[in-house]
Each structure stands twice: as C-alpha cells, then as structure tokens.
C-alpha cells in the first residue's frame, strides 16, 4: 500500500502537522519534521486499523511544505 502524507508547518502553533487523504483519521503534530515522521511510523498500525485497512506493509511518501513571510523594509 502506498500512503501519501502531507507535512505542513503551522507558524502560529510552531508545529509540523501530518495529514493524509489515504488515511483520513490521520492528524498528528510535532515540533520537528523528523519527530513527526517517527510519530507517523509509530501510530501507523493504529491508523490503518481505524480506517479498516489490512495490509502487510506501507510505502510512505512524505511531502513537506513550509511557508514564511519576510518583511522587507526599504
């Protein structure tokens, strides 16, 4: 099974958030990308069970996006 996971930076909360259209029950957050990826791997079996998905393995495809605003004063 191939699972696509979006990692988005929430500037207001200062955390990374993981969501996936393949696993609608997934909404996880952590202070760093690496910590969030580990959290996804740790909770994956439970998320698959909640979604009634039975599989022997998952290929995880992480896509990250971070936006920032920079004030340029002239």
Secondary structure, DSSP 8 states (H G I E B T S, - for coil): -EEEEEEEEETTTTEEEEE-SSSTT-EEEESSHHHHHHHHHHHHHHHHHHTT---S--EEEEEEE---------
